Amino acid sequence: MLQDRVRQIANRCNAPCTMVRQATGVCGLWEYDEEVILTIDLDREEDGRWIAEALEIPGVMCYGETRDEAISNVERLAIEVIADRIAHGELPSSSLGVSFRIPDEQLARQ
């Protein structure tokens, strides 16, 4: 089942990653034929950790001690989830053309 596989991928992540929302249903990636551009949302927790989320893939969120670590972790997890969905025929192979964008207002956050 996809949900179990996504959790397995999250558990392999070297940093503490959390599937905060279950990856269920059809995600917006089905609509893309060419390059997939994912938006990363950043926030800082009260304890100082950073959390990054790939907004277009429900449940893909990772923590990091630094902003860059959180971004790197969520990028890796998003790519693994996309690759897994391609392997299971849930996404076209053209979804491998993934790039990430961080809105300017997110980059300004310290």
N, CA and C atoms as a LAMMPS dump frame, in Angstrom:
ITEM: TIMESTEP
0
ITEM: NUMBER OF ATOMS
330
ITEM: BOX BOUNDS ff ff ff
-5.0000000000000000e+02 5.0000000000000000e+02
-5.0000000000000000e+02 5.0000000000000000e+02
-5.0000000000000000e+02 5.0000000000000000e+02
ITEM: ATOMS id mol type element x y z
1 1 1 N 0.844 -1.172 0
2 1 2 C 0 0 0
3 1 3 C 0.901 1.252 0
4 2 1 N 0.499 2.259 -0.748
5 2 2 C 1.309 3.469 -0.912
6 2 3 C 1.592 4.151 0.421
7 3 1 N 0.598 4.251 1.278
8 3 2 C 0.8 4.947 2.552
9 3 3 C 1.897 4.276 3.371
10 4 1 N 1.918 2.946 3.382
11 4 2 C 2.948 2.231 4.122
12 4 3 C 4.319 2.477 3.507
13 5 1 N 4.389 2.478 2.174
14 5 2 C 5.664 2.704 1.488
15 5 3 C 6.189 4.11 1.764
16 6 1 N 5.291 5.108 1.754
17 6 2 C 5.703 6.484 2.032
18 6 3 C 6.238 6.578 3.454
19 7 1 N 5.602 5.911 4.393
20 7 2 C 6.098 5.91 5.775
21 7 3 C 7.465 5.24 5.869
22 8 1 N 7.665 4.145 5.114
23 8 2 C 8.973 3.476 5.117
24 8 3 C 10.055 4.417 4.603
25 9 1 N 9.75 5.141 3.532
26 9 2 C 10.712 6.094 2.984
27 9 3 C 11.021 7.167 4.016
28 10 1 N 10.002 7.675 4.673
29 10 2 C 10.209 8.711 5.687
30 10 3 C 11.065 8.185 6.827
31 11 1 N 10.872 6.936 7.192
32 11 2 C 11.643 6.36 8.294
33 11 3 C 13.108 6.165 7.932
34 12 1 N 13.432 6.059 6.632
35 12 2 C 14.821 5.895 6.203
36 12 3 C 15.581 7.209 6.184
37 13 1 N 14.868 8.303 6.248
38 13 2 C 15.495 9.626 6.183
39 13 3 C 16.489 9.76 7.332
40 14 1 N 17.665 10.278 7.053
41 14 2 C 18.713 10.393 8.077
42 14 3 C 18.351 11.365 9.185
43 15 1 N 17.562 12.367 8.874
44 15 2 C 17.165 13.357 9.875
45 15 3 C 15.745 13.032 10.325
46 16 1 N 15.304 13.628 11.421
47 16 2 C 13.944 13.337 11.894
48 16 3 C 12.897 13.915 10.941
49 17 1 N 12.297 13.061 10.157
50 17 2 C 11.247 13.463 9.222
51 17 3 C 9.922 12.94 9.731
52 18 1 N 8.888 13.654 9.456
53 18 2 C 7.575 13.282 9.947
54 18 3 C 6.57 13.364 8.814
55 19 1 N 5.781 12.344 8.703
56 19 2 C 4.657 12.403 7.785
57 19 3 C 3.49 12.951 8.604
58 20 1 N 3.395 14.268 8.656
59 20 2 C 2.409 14.904 9.517
60 20 3 C 0.995 14.632 9.013
61 21 1 N 0.853 14.68 7.694
62 21 2 C -0.429 14.335 7.102
63 21 3 C -0.231 13.077 6.283
64 22 1 N -1.204 12.213 6.265
65 22 2 C -1.068 10.994 5.48
66 22 3 C -1.083 11.328 3.997
67 23 1 N -0.235 10.648 3.261
68 23 2 C -0.205 10.818 1.803
69 23 3 C -1.309 9.943 1.22
70 24 1 N -2.469 10.538 1.024
71 24 2 C -3.607 9.777 0.516
72 24 3 C -4.176 10.467 -0.701
73 25 1 N -4.896 9.716 -1.471
74 25 2 C -5.598 10.285 -2.61
75 25 3 C -4.655 10.687 -3.728
76 26 1 N -5.202 11.421 -4.656
77 26 2 C -4.45 11.872 -5.822
78 26 3 C -3.859 13.226 -5.522
79 27 1 N -2.562 13.343 -5.684
80 27 2 C -1.937 14.636 -5.433
81 27 3 C -1.866 15.425 -6.729
82 28 1 N -1.559 16.708 -6.623
83 28 2 C -1.519 17.591 -7.77
84 28 3 C -0.483 17.216 -8.805
85 29 1 N 0.449 16.31 -8.485
86 29 2 C 1.483 15.935 -9.432
87 29 3 C 0.917 15.227 -10.655
88 30 1 N -0.27 14.674 -10.563
89 30 2 C -0.883 13.99 -11.705
90 30 3 C -1.072 14.933 -12.88
91 31 1 N -1.177 16.203 -12.613
92 31 2 C -1.5 17.175 -13.646
93 31 3 C -0.305 17.567 -14.503
94 32 1 N 0.903 17.203 -14.123
95 32 2 C 2.1 17.65 -14.812
96 32 3 C 2.546 16.653 -15.867
97 33 1 N 2.923 17.147 -17.031
98 33 2 C 3.465 16.305 -18.089
99 33 3 C 4.964 16.499 -18.226
100 34 1 N 5.465 17.623 -17.794
101 34 2 C 6.874 17.928 -17.978
102 34 3 C 7.545 18.093 -16.627
103 35 1 N 8.217 19.207 -16.441
104 35 2 C 8.939 19.435 -15.198
105 35 3 C 7.973 19.719 -14.057
106 36 1 N 8.248 19.125 -12.931
107 36 2 C 7.462 19.348 -11.72
108 36 3 C 8.226 20.347 -10.861
109 37 1 N 7.575 21.437 -10.501
110 37 2 C 8.189 22.439 -9.628
111 37 3 C 7.459 22.4 -8.296
112 38 1 N 8.184 22.063 -7.257
113 38 2 C 7.594 21.972 -5.93
114 38 3 C 7.963 23.198 -5.108
115 39 1 N 7.003 23.681 -4.369
116 39 2 C 7.212 24.839 -3.505
117 39 3 C 7.53 24.361 -2.097
118 40 1 N 8.587 24.899 -1.532
119 40 2 C 8.973 24.546 -0.167
120 40 3 C 8.557 25.679 0.766
121 41 1 N 7.799 25.312 1.781
122 41 2 C 7.381 26.259 2.806
123 41 3 C 8.247 26.015 4.039
124 42 1 N 8.737 27.084 4.627
125 42 2 C 9.622 26.985 5.795
126 42 3 C 8.992 27.638 7.012
127 43 1 N 9.261 27.053 8.15
128 43 2 C 8.808 27.65 9.4
129 43 3 C 9.795 27.243 10.485
130 44 1 N 9.858 28.054 11.511
131 44 2 C 10.751 27.751 12.628
132 44 3 C 9.903 27.436 13.855
133 45 1 N 10.208 26.306 14.469
134 45 2 C 9.483 25.874 15.654
135 45 3 C 9.957 26.668 16.872
136 46 1 N 9.181 26.618 17.942
137 46 2 C 9.549 27.338 19.159
138 46 3 C 10.859 26.833 19.758
139 47 1 N 11.171 25.563 19.517
140 47 2 C 12.404 25 20.07
141 47 3 C 13.627 25.289 19.187
142 48 1 N 13.444 26.066 18.112
143 48 2 C 14.552 26.464 17.259
144 48 3 C 14.747 25.609 16.017
145 49 1 N 14.12 24.434 15.968
146 49 2 C 14.245 23.597 14.773
147 49 3 C 13.492 24.229 13.61
148 50 1 N 13.96 23.928 12.41
149 50 2 C 13.281 24.367 11.195
150 50 3 C 12.454 23.212 10.658
151 51 1 N 11.312 23.541 10.06
152 51 2 C 10.489 22.539 9.391
153 51 3 C 10.242 23.023 7.968
154 52 1 N 10.431 22.127 7.02
155 52 2 C 10.217 22.427 5.609
156 52 3 C 9.152 21.472 5.079
157 53 1 N 8.278 21.989 4.217
158 53 2 C 7.202 21.188 3.656
159 53 3 C 7.156 21.38 2.15
160 54 1 N 7.052 20.285 1.403
161 54 2 C 6.812 20.351 -0.036
162 54 3 C 5.3 20.452 -0.204
163 55 1 N 4.812 21.649 -0.48
164 55 2 C 3.383 21.924 -0.43
165 55 3 C 2.539 21.076 -1.385
166 56 1 N 3.087 20.711 -2.521
167 56 2 C 2.314 19.987 -3.517
168 56 3 C 2.199 18.482 -3.239
169 57 1 N 2.936 17.986 -2.259
170 57 2 C 2.863 16.565 -1.915
171 57 3 C 2.425 16.459 -0.456
172 58 1 N 1.158 16.164 -0.228
173 58 2 C 0.661 16.097 1.152
174 58 3 C 1.49 15.152 2.01
175 59 1 N 1.855 15.642 3.18
176 59 2 C 2.563 14.821 4.145
177 59 3 C 4.071 14.859 4.062
178 60 1 N 4.637 15.508 3.057
179 60 2 C 6.092 15.545 2.922
180 60 3 C 6.618 16.751 3.687
181 61 1 N 7.058 16.481 4.916
182 61 2 C 7.578 17.51 5.816
183 61 3 C 8.789 16.942 6.53
184 62 1 N 9.82 17.764 6.697
185 62 2 C 11.026 17.323 7.408
186 62 3 C 11.541 18.432 8.314
187 63 1 N 12.112 18.01 9.42
188 63 2 C 12.772 18.923 10.337
189 63 3 C 14.262 18.984 10.036
190 64 1 N 14.885 20.046 10.497
191 64 2 C 16.327 20.175 10.428
192 64 3 C 16.793 21.113 11.526
193 65 1 N 18.016 20.92 11.968
194 65 2 C 18.593 21.818 12.973
195 65 3 C 18.807 23.211 12.383
196 66 1 N 19.084 23.252 11.063
197 66 2 C 19.252 24.522 10.355
198 66 3 C 18.235 24.583 9.221
199 67 1 N 18.036 25.77 8.685
200 67 2 C 17.13 25.949 7.562
201 67 3 C 17.592 25.116 6.367
202 68 1 N 18.892 25.156 6.061
203 68 2 C 19.422 24.405 4.927
204 68 3 C 19.247 22.896 5.111
205 69 1 N 19.424 22.426 6.323
206 69 2 C 19.244 20.995 6.583
207 69 3 C 17.788 20.584 6.379
208 70 1 N 16.844 21.407 6.838
209 70 2 C 15.422 21.105 6.649
210 70 3 C 15.072 21.092 5.163
211 71 1 N 15.609 22.053 4.404
212 71 2 C 15.351 22.11 2.958
213 71 3 C 15.912 20.864 2.282
214 72 1 N 17.14 20.515 2.592
215 72 2 C 17.771 19.335 1.998
216 72 3 C 16.984 18.068 2.319
217 73 1 N 16.542 17.94 3.555
218 73 2 C 15.791 16.756 3.975
219 73 3 C 14.467 16.643 3.237
220 74 1 N 13.749 17.756 3.086
221 74 2 C 12.442 17.69 2.433
222 74 3 C 12.601 17.462 0.928
223 75 1 N 13.654 18.005 0.327
224 75 2 C 13.907 17.746 -1.091
225 75 3 C 14.164 16.256 -1.319
226 76 1 N 14.99 15.662 -0.477
227 76 2 C 15.307 14.237 -0.605
228 76 3 C 14.052 13.385 -0.44
229 77 1 N 13.248 13.69 0.568
230 77 2 C 12.035 12.911 0.804
231 77 3 C 11.049 13.067 -0.351
232 78 1 N 10.894 14.279 -0.875
233 78 2 C 9.976 14.506 -1.997
234 78 3 C 10.407 13.703 -3.214
235 79 1 N 11.693 13.698 -3.508
236 79 2 C 12.201 12.937 -4.663
237 79 3 C 11.954 11.446 -4.457
238 80 1 N 12.167 10.951 -3.251
239 80 2 C 11.933 9.535 -2.981
240 80 3 C 10.453 9.18 -3.127
241 81 1 N 9.563 10.044 -2.664
242 81 2 C 8.125 9.79 -2.789
243 81 3 C 7.723 9.789 -4.262
244 82 1 N 8.218 10.754 -5.033
245 82 2 C 7.903 10.811 -6.464
246 82 3 C 8.429 9.564 -7.171
247 83 1 N 9.662 9.169 -6.886
248 83 2 C 10.243 7.978 -7.509
249 83 3 C 9.429 6.733 -7.164
250 84 1 N 8.973 6.64 -5.928
251 84 2 C 8.164 5.504 -5.515
252 84 3 C 6.833 5.484 -6.26
253 85 1 N 6.22 6.642 -6.428
254 85 2 C 4.949 6.714 -7.153
255 85 3 C 5.139 6.364 -8.627
256 86 1 N 6.247 6.755 -9.201
257 86 2 C 6.545 6.382 -10.592
258 86 3 C 6.719 4.868 -10.686
259 87 1 N 7.467 4.301 -9.75
260 87 2 C 7.717 2.861 -9.748
261 87 3 C 6.425 2.06 -9.641
262 88 1 N 5.434 2.612 -8.978
263 88 2 C 4.145 1.923 -8.808
264 88 3 C 3.118 2.339 -9.857
265 89 1 N 3.559 3.094 -10.864
266 89 2 C 2.658 3.484 -11.949
267 89 3 C 1.646 4.542 -11.573
268 90 1 N 1.876 5.242 -10.491
269 90 2 C 0.937 6.261 -10.038
270 90 3 C 1.239 7.632 -10.622
271 91 1 N 2.436 7.797 -11.168
272 91 2 C 2.841 9.039 -11.819
273 91 3 C 3.582 8.686 -13.096
274 92 1 N 3.531 9.574 -14.101
275 92 2 C 4.305 9.321 -15.318
276 92 3 C 5.794 9.529 -15.055
277 93 1 N 6.63 8.874 -15.842
278 93 2 C 8.077 9.002 -15.65
279 93 3 C 8.557 10.432 -15.878
280 94 1 N 7.763 11.238 -16.573
281 94 2 C 8.148 12.638 -16.791
282 94 3 C 8.168 13.426 -15.485
283 95 1 N 7.599 12.877 -14.434
284 95 2 C 7.609 13.554 -13.134
285 95 3 C 8.987 13.577 -12.509
286 96 1 N 9.941 12.857 -13.105
287 96 2 C 11.305 12.858 -12.576
288 96 3 C 11.993 14.2 -12.755
289 97 1 N 11.504 15.033 -13.663
290 97 2 C 12.074 16.368 -13.856
291 97 3 C 11.61 17.286 -12.742
292 98 1 N 12.184 17.142 -11.566
293 98 2 C 11.741 17.878 -10.382
294 98 3 C 12.688 19.033 -10.093
295 99 1 N 12.12 20.175 -9.789
296 99 2 C 12.912 21.283 -9.259
297 99 3 C 12.131 21.884 -8.098
298 100 1 N 12.834 22.619 -7.285
299 100 2 C 12.229 23.184 -6.082
300 100 3 C 12.352 24.696 -6.118
301 101 1 N 11.366 25.366 -5.534
302 101 2 C 11.447 26.817 -5.414
303 101 3 C 11.055 27.184 -3.996
304 102 1 N 11.745 28.179 -3.503
305 102 2 C 11.44 28.723 -2.177
306 102 3 C 11.051 30.181 -2.409
307 103 1 N 9.813 30.548 -2.064
308 103 2 C 9.386 31.938 -2.262
309 103 3 C 10.322 32.918 -1.542
310 104 1 N 10.495 34.09 -2.14
311 104 2 C 11.413 35.1 -1.599
312 104 3 C 11.119 35.424 -0.13
313 105 1 N 9.838 35.49 0.224
314 105 2 C 9.517 35.826 1.61
315 105 3 C 9.951 34.718 2.57
316 106 1 N 10.008 33.478 2.072
317 106 2 C 10.494 32.377 2.888
318 106 3 C 12.013 32.453 3.048
319 107 1 N 12.712 32.851 1.983
320 107 2 C 14.167 32.965 2.05
321 107 3 C 14.613 34.056 3.021
322 108 1 N 13.79 35.072 3.17
323 108 2 C 14.142 36.187 4.04
324 108 3 C 14.053 35.818 5.516
325 109 1 N 13.36 34.712 5.832
326 109 2 C 13.19 34.315 7.232
327 109 3 C 14.518 33.843 7.818
328 110 1 N 14.786 34.259 9
329 110 2 C 15.99 33.823 9.719
330 110 3 C 15.561 33.148 10.948
